[in-house]
């Protein structure tokens, strides 16, 4: 049975959600929603834009669910704030899991989660509320991912890893098995983490330095 969905946000993630939810779920996107000061246009993706001031009247919780399509800004705090605001308004928060992801049937996934294609989520994994996994990640067995997290593409999270709330994990990061990551940590792109991380820690891998030889002098490429 088709149910109406209102997507909060007007950025790239909202556009992706507006495309993927109808493609792979029974949701029909009815409208997009933003705070009044950001409603500069009347439509987005050929659907109406409604503000948080009047969304309940136009798209009541009894008839519609919502999805908060906000990225990792300020360590996911903005998405967290809007998640709780919309939940308090009485809406059920939708979750999207790509049919192109491998997610075992005993995995627990919270609400307002977004799991893109080619993720592998092994048995007995628990994923909290309001957490996003971009494409191509590996989440090992018995691992726990907290609320309000954002995991970019092609990260490897080994078995029995515990990740706290509001954690950002960058592209191609690797976490060894049985370690614990405290809340509000930033695990930068390409980082290899072999031991526990305390709350609020930041791990950044240095970028590859350019060669002193310009490309036009290379002979063997």
Residue, then its C-alpha position, 0 to 999 in steps of 0.5 A: x500500500x502506497x503511503x505519502x512521504x514528506x522529505x525535510x531538506x532541499x539539498x543533494x541528499x533530499x534530491x537523492x531521497x526523492x528519487x530513491x524512495x519511490x524507486x525502491x519503496x512503497x512511498x510516494x513523495x508528496x512534498x519537501x519541507x524546510x524552515x520558513x526562512x529557507x523556502x525561497x521557491x515554491x517547488x522542488x523536483x516538481x513537488x511542493x515545498x512546505x514549511x515546518x510552520x504549516x506542514x502538519x496542516x497540509x500533510x498531517x502525521x496520520x496521512x504522511x511519514x517524514x524523512x530528514x535528508x540532512x548530511x553530516x554538518x556539525x557532526x550530524x547535530x543539525x540532522x539530530x535536531x530536526x529528527x527530534x523536532x519532527x518526531x515531536x510533531x508526531x511524524x513517523x520517520x521513514x528508513x531507506x535500505x537499498x535493495x542493492x545492499x546486502x543486509x541480513x534479516x537479523x540486523x536491527x536498523x532504527x528510523x530515519x536511516x539511509x543505507x545506499x547500494x552495495x553496503x554489506x551489513x553482516x548478521x547481528x549488527x545493530x544500527x541506531x536511529x538517524x544514521x546514514x551509510x553511503x555506498x559500498x561499506x562493510x559492517x562486520x558481524x555483531x557491530x553496533x553503530x550509534x544514533x546520528x552517525x554518518x559513514x561515507x563510502x567504502x569504509x571497513x568496520x570489522x566485527x564487534x566494533x562499537x561506535x558511539x553517537x554522532x560519529x563521522x567515518x570518512x571514505x576508505x577508513x578501516x576499523x579493526x575488530x573489537x574496538x570502541x569509538x566514543x561519541x562525536x569522533x571524526x575518523x578521516x578518509x583513509x584512516x586506519x584505526x587499530x585501538x579504541x578512540x575516546x569521545x571527541x577525538x579526531x583522526x586525520x590521514x595526511x593527503x598524498x603529496x604531489x610529485x616534484x616531477x610534472x606530468x608532461x615529463x613522465x615517460x612510463x604512464 
